[in-house]
Amino acid sequence: MPAFLSHSAPFTGSGHVWLAISPFYPSFCTFASYTYLTTFTERMVLNVDEIAKGFGLAVEAAEFAARNKHMQRKFVDVLKYTLLGMSLTYIAMHVLVFFPLLLLRAGNSLLSVLLRYDGSQASVSLLSTTQAVNHFFDSLPLVGLDLVIHAKPELFAGVFYAALAEIDPKYAQALQTWPPRKHRWARIKFTVQRTLKRYAMTQAAVLLGRLPVVGWLVVPIGTVAMMAKFVGYPASGAIVLVSVLAPGSRHTTLFMFKSIMAVRDFSRDLLKPYFTALGAKPKLQMRFYKTYESMLVGFIMAFYFFVQLSWIGPAFFVLAQAAIAVFIARAVPMPPPYTEGAKWDVPDKQRAKAE
């Protein structure tokens, strides 16, 4: 176990004091972190009021989608295609993965009898592989959902435009005057650069983590730097400090960190119809996220954890896809009708408030 995850590492040389306060330390750290977070709320990158506004828009959008009969029919149609695609993916993966494993296990048993050799070790290896694959299949429905999203984006774009037309017909008409541009190569270049950057950062963290004395500080410092982009340095420092001083809370910290990082991926999928319509390049999309980040976090929070549910999640994803139209109509200024040579830029949030 790395030193920074150990109870005693931060308190070397003061073992008696640590033993005295250790039963109360998790509660103390939780209280201290709460005080620290609330003290620095105004300096956080994420704005609490805007998070609440985004969450309120999500609730409003869900109620709208549930009551509108046209949206109900659209919702059911898209959900049927989505579940069909997920089921086919699930069946295909089962056939492609489990059938070869079944053949290998049968072949191993047969050969062990014919050639009279001990095939128990191979059987154990194949069994552990099968168990690992079964564990992977627990999350496969969501993998199937991801494949459907990327294979048939027009399904979800249809839900988005149908909802937008019901909420604000003028907005929908203005958006549809823009010729869609996909920017495939720009997106590929951006994805490759981001992947290489993350890989380089991971390798650097692994190498620096092996340094004597200071190596255990690398991961906490890196985590603070990454989380600071979302919640600011004071809050991210407090969260990481809790995970270091109270190791029992690190699972909660990791869950929070992964959830924060996943918000952008989820919002990217939901906003794809909007960005595609306006021909937004990846860098402009990132600017959009930064401009509306707090509201998006609040909005996504209303749906994200429900979408993670295995076979029920797709229904919430389709609902969220319709609901994002309410977010766009209420929070983002309407683009002007397209004219030759026009280029989209990230709308000014102040103009959105004025309108």
SVG drawing of the C-alpha trace seen along z (x, -y; Angstrom):
<svg xmlns="http://www.w3.org/2000/svg" viewBox="-50 -42 65 83">
<polyline fill="none" stroke="black" stroke-width="0.4" points="0.0,0.0 1.4,-3.5 2.5,-5.5 0.0,-8.2 -2.9,-5.7 -1.4,-4.4 -2.8,-5.6 0.6,-6.1 2.5,-7.7 1.5,-11.3 2.2,-10.9 5.6,-9.3 7.2,-10.1 3.9,-11.0 2.4,-7.5 1.0,-8.0 -0.9,-11.2 -2.3,-9.4 -3.5,-6.4 -5.2,-8.8 -7.2,-10.7 -7.6,-8.0 -11.1,-6.8 -12.4,-10.4 -10.3,-11.4 -12.6,-10.5 -15.5,-12.5 -13.1,-15.4 -11.8,-15.4 -15.4,-15.3 -16.4,-18.3 -13.2,-20.2 -13.6,-19.6 -17.2,-20.7 -16.2,-23.9 -13.4,-24.5 -15.7,-23.9 -18.4,-26.2 -15.9,-28.9 -14.5,-29.0 -17.8,-28.5 -17.6,-32.0 -14.1,-31.2 -15.0,-27.9 -15.0,-27.4 -18.4,-25.8 -21.1,-28.2 -23.7,-26.8 -26.5,-29.0 -25.9,-28.0 -25.7,-24.3 -29.1,-24.7 -30.5,-26.5 -29.3,-23.7 -30.9,-21.1 -34.1,-23.0 -34.1,-23.1 -33.6,-19.3 -36.6,-18.8 -38.7,-21.2 -37.5,-19.4 -38.4,-15.9 -41.9,-17.1 -42.4,-18.6 -41.2,-15.4 -43.4,-13.2 -46.6,-15.2 -46.2,-16.0 -48.0,-13.3 -45.9,-14.0 -42.7,-13.6 -44.0,-10.4 -44.5,-8.8 -41.1,-10.0 -39.5,-8.7 -41.0,-5.2 -40.0,-4.9 -36.3,-5.9 -36.2,-3.7 -37.3,-0.7 -34.5,-1.1 -32.0,-1.8 -33.0,1.4 -33.0,3.4 -29.4,2.2 -28.2,2.9 -29.7,6.4 -28.1,7.3 -24.8,6.0 -25.2,8.1 -26.0,11.2 -23.2,10.7 -20.6,10.2 -21.8,13.3 -21.5,15.4 -18.1,13.9 -16.6,14.2 -18.2,17.2 -18.4,19.6 -14.5,19.6 -14.1,20.0 -16.5,22.9 -14.6,24.6 -11.3,24.0 -12.7,25.6 -14.1,28.5 -10.9,29.0 -8.8,28.9 -11.0,31.5 -10.9,33.8 -7.1,33.5 -6.4,34.1 -8.3,37.4 -6.8,38.4 -3.2,37.4 -3.4,38.1 -2.0,34.8 -3.0,32.7 -5.3,30.0 -6.4,28.6 -4.2,25.5 -5.5,24.6 -9.1,25.2 -8.5,22.8 -7.1,20.2 -10.0,20.6 -12.5,20.4 -10.9,17.2 -11.1,15.7 -14.8,16.7 -15.4,15.0 -13.6,11.9 -15.7,11.8 -18.8,12.2 -17.8,9.2 -17.3,7.3 -20.7,8.3 -22.3,6.7 -21.5,3.3 -22.1,4.4 -25.6,2.9 -24.1,-0.5 -21.4,0.3 -24.2,1.2 -25.9,-2.1 -22.6,-3.9 -22.4,-2.0 -26.0,-2.9 -25.3,-6.6 -22.4,-6.7 -23.8,-4.4 -27.2,-6.1 -26.8,-9.7 -29.7,-10.8 -32.1,-8.9 -31.1,-11.1 -30.9,-14.2 -34.5,-13.6 -35.5,-13.6 -33.5,-16.8 -35.1,-18.7 -38.6,-17.4 -38.3,-18.6 -36.8,-22.0 -39.6,-22.5 -42.2,-21.9 -40.5,-24.3 -39.3,-27.1 -40.2,-26.7 -38.2,-29.8 -35.1,-28.5 -35.5,-25.1 -36.0,-26.8 -32.9,-29.1 -30.8,-26.1 -31.9,-24.1 -30.9,-26.8 -27.2,-26.1 -25.6,-23.4 -24.3,-20.6 -20.6,-20.1 -19.1,-17.1 -15.4,-18.0 -14.3,-14.4 -10.6,-15.1 -10.5,-17.9 -12.3,-15.7 -9.9,-12.8 -6.9,-15.1 -8.3,-16.5 -9.1,-13.0 -5.6,-11.7 -3.9,-14.7 -6.0,-14.5 -5.4,-10.7 -1.6,-11.1 -1.6,-13.9 -3.4,-11.8 -1.1,-8.8 2.0,-11.0 0.6,-12.4 -0.2,-8.9 3.3,-7.6 4.9,-10.7 2.9,-10.1 4.0,-6.5 7.6,-7.4 7.6,-10.3 5.6,-8.2 8.7,-5.9 10.9,-8.7 12.1,-8.3 10.6,-10.5 8.4,-12.7 7.0,-10.0 3.8,-9.5 2.9,-13.2 2.7,-12.9 -0.8,-11.4 -2.4,-13.7 -0.9,-16.8 -1.9,-15.6 -5.5,-14.9 -5.6,-18.4 -4.5,-20.0 -7.1,-18.1 -10.0,-18.6 -9.1,-22.3 -10.3,-22.8 -13.8,-21.9 -14.1,-23.0 -11.1,-25.3 -7.9,-24.7 -9.3,-25.2 -12.1,-22.7 -10.0,-20.1 -7.3,-20.4 -9.8,-19.7 -11.2,-16.7 -7.8,-15.2 -6.7,-16.0 -9.6,-14.0 -8.7,-11.0 -5.1,-11.1 -5.8,-11.6 -8.8,-9.4 -8.1,-6.5 -11.5,-5.0 -13.1,-7.9 -10.9,-7.4 -13.6,-5.3 -16.0,-8.2 -13.4,-10.6 -12.6,-8.4 -16.3,-8.1 -16.7,-11.9 -13.7,-12.4 -14.9,-9.9 -18.4,-11.4 -17.0,-14.9 -14.9,-13.7 -17.8,-11.8 -20.1,-14.8 -18.3,-16.2 -18.5,-13.0 -22.2,-12.7 -22.9,-16.3 -20.8,-15.9 -23.1,-13.1 -26.3,-15.0 -25.1,-18.2 -23.9,-16.4 -27.0,-17.4 -26.5,-21.1 -22.8,-21.1 -23.3,-19.2 -26.0,-21.6 -23.7,-24.6 -20.5,-22.9 -18.7,-23.5 -15.1,-22.3 -13.8,-20.5 -12.0,-23.6 -15.2,-25.6 -17.1,-22.8 -14.6,-22.9 -15.1,-26.7 -18.9,-26.1 -18.4,-23.6 -16.3,-26.1 -18.9,-28.9 -21.9,-26.8 -20.1,-24.3 -21.9,-25.0 -25.3,-24.8 -24.4,-21.7 -23.2,-20.0 -26.5,-20.7 -28.5,-19.6 -26.5,-16.3 -26.7,-15.5 -30.4,-14.9 -29.9,-12.2 -26.3,-10.8 -26.7,-8.2 -30.0,-6.9 -28.3,-6.4 -25.8,-4.2 -28.5,-1.6 -27.9,1.4 -31.1,2.0 -33.1,-1.0 -30.4,-3.5 -31.2,-3.9 -34.7,-5.2 -33.1,-8.0 -30.6,-8.8 -33.4,-9.3 -35.2,-11.4 -32.0,-13.4 -31.6,-13.9 -35.0,-15.4 -34.4,-17.5 -31.2,-19.0 -33.4,-20.9 -35.0,-22.8 -31.5,-23.6 -30.5,-25.0 -33.7,-27.0 -33.7,-28.5 -30.0,-29.1 -28.2,-29.6 -29.0,-32.5 -30.6,-31.6 -28.1,-31.7 -29.0,-34.0 -30.2,-32.4 -27.4,-31.1 -25.8,-33.3 -23.1,-32.4 -19.7,-32.1 -21.0,-32.6 -19.2,-30.8 -20.6,-29.9 -19.0,-31.1 -19.7,-30.3 -22.7,-32.5 -22.0,-35.1 -23.6,-34.1 -24.3,-37.7 -26.3,-38.1 -28.3,-35.0 -29.2,-36.6 -30.3,-39.8 -32.5,-37.8"/>
</svg>
